[in-house]
Amino acid sequence: MASTGDISKMFLALLSLLCLLPVVEAVEAGDGIALLLGMFLSLTGICACLGIYARKRNGQM
């Protein structure tokens, strides 16, 4: 599983790529922020589900 440092490096890389894109309208900037937020929440949800699965498999729950 990825460590906190790896996740923060990935987030910073995605954020820096977003900053390189030219912002034409505020709607496009909002779409980019929504995309990053959606990716972050999806990754968090996947990690949470994997953690629950691992605990159930090990008999800790």
Residue pairs with C-beta under 8 A, 6 or more apart in sequence:
1 47
1 50
2 10
7 43
11 40
14 36
14 39
15 36
18 32
18 36
21 32
23 29
52 61
55 61
